[in-house]
Amino acid sequence: MKKFVNQVDNMLAESLSGFAKAHTDLVSLHLAPNYLTRKTKANNKVAIISGGGAGHEPLHAGFIGKGMLDAACPGQVFTSPTPDQMIAAAEAVHADKGVLFIVKNYAGDVMNFEMAAEMLPFENATVLTSDDCAVINSTYTEGRRGVAGTVIVEKCVGSLAETGADLQTCKAFGDKINAQTASIGVALTSCTLPAAGKPTFAINESEIEMGVGIHGEPGRRRETMREADAIINDMIDAILADLQSRKISYKKGAEILLLINGLGATPLMELYLLYNTAEKRLNDHGLKIERSLVGNYTTAIDMAGASITVCVLDDEIKQHWDSPVHTAALRWSV
């Protein structure tokens, strides 16, 4: 294993310090417990907070700022943050309109955010993201996993909160976006946790893991490596079958948002190749890609691979996707 590490136990703290120093105009870092907040506290809005284990950067800290999150709680690598982190973050950004937690569906995250929510003295609610259509249950979840679709939820709900919408309206909007979103990932290699110093799972040079989770959880099946077109076509078919099975309404000409997300070690050249194939396949199904995003947004440390996310748009989602955002990892119209 070759990684830039001083002491493994200090890796998260050093990384968070570097992130805060690199983006001093956007975020403030708080230690013991660890959480990050906007540099300037936003007022007269629902406070939007997310979090999860480190290793998925830029999710979630990279999305703190105007138009998205008010705070993020980073846990250790692939480990849930603790309730005291969430409580401290909520107390720091609460602006008398309540707190909305956006939580990926992983058992540890769900349990700890629920504990924090119960202990908070002010109104709060939770949007649970579960966009991964690869498997129903997984190593760390009961039900579908929350993966890269979380970025879309955070962006659009963050935008709605900026308008002064109340807590339950923001929660309902987040639930709607999650319901209209589906994702699936594929791994070409394993990831390597710094503390473990070896790959999380074994995969041959000639194999891929279809439907892999963002922690390296097993997917649908182990397959032989094929041309990119064949892999992407299968992923698109899986997403569309999932949306249809959940009776998500779309018809020929429907507008969608397409997110091609890198898992950490796949170059942009390959991600754009995947976009090219996905665009053709979706057009073949009569769908219109109205919005798109390509890059590393929900990673799995250094895993080679990618995920595809499709969100069925309506005017409300499109409006809030397009609204101004100013964060370390997402920025437009500012």
Buried (B, 14 or more C-beta within 10 A) or exposed (E): EEEEEEEBEEBBBEBBEEBBEEBEEBBBBBEEBBBBBBBEBBEEBBBBBBBBBBBBBBBBBBBBBBBBBBBBBBBBBBBBBBBBBBBBBBBBBBBEBBBBBBBBBBBBBBEBBBBBBEEBEEBBBBBBBBBBBBBEEBEBBEBBBBBBBBBBBBBBBBBBBBEEBBBEBBBBBBBBBBBBBBBBBBBBBBBBBBEEEEBBBEBEEEBBBBBBBBBBBBBBEBBEBEEBBEBBBBBBEBBBEBBEEEEBEBEEEBBBBBBBBBBBBBEEEBBEBBBEBBBEBBEEEEBEBEBEBBBBBBBBBBBBBBBBBBBBBBEEBBEBBBBEBBBBBBBEEE
